[in-house]
Amino acid sequence: MKIFFRRVTYCTLLLLAGCQLGVIYSSDPPGASLYQGNVGFGQMPVNVNYRVTLNGPFMTTGCMTLQPVTAIWPDGSRKEVSNITACKQNGYSQAVLIKRDPASKSSIDEQDVNDAAICKKYGFKEKTNEYATCKMQIDQARKDAIIAQAKYAQDEQRYNEQIAAYKKQQDRAAGLALMGMGLGMASNAQPGGYASQPPIAPIAPTNLNRTYMLPGGKIMNCSTTGSITSCL
């Protein structure tokens, strides 16, 4: 009882500066990666920390709604969850399990049939190492597409932050120039370490084309549009 009191008192004191709620996300089936907006947290299970304040809903009403998250499995199936609620009565360390929808499973079965047809087209027979390698390469193509799309999301977020900082610095320089205090700032030279030119926007991966080597020196071409990866 004394230990519990000490823990509550300690976190209550931290709330004055901001305490953390830790949520461990896991997936069923395992292996999905977690995304929150444009931010990727890696393969689940993974812990995500949320800031809790003394005047926030977690402390005042007892519960808080977490930001929507998306689980993406290596085969390309995904599930978005937007109604996650964390309540104080469950403590400062909680868990969330994201289950793939049954509909996604049926689409995965259809996808597996298509993958099998592709590998057989290359002359590989089932239950052979060559056939297994072919299917692994198709899976790798989907993973590569997910990684490229996640990298673009992170680059885009970084670009938006840089643009906001650049515009803020431009406005500040213009204001100082008008007051006669920034004669040197009226030019493109920017103080404070900011670039004199605006940052360059990242290029979205619209149609990801990749080449994979199969057993026997055979070459397979894969392309991804949106969340669909096709190999020929």
Disulfide bonds with the S-S distance in Angstrom:
Cys11-Cys19 2.40
Cys63-Cys87 1.99
Cys119-Cys134 2.14
Cys222-Cys231 2.09
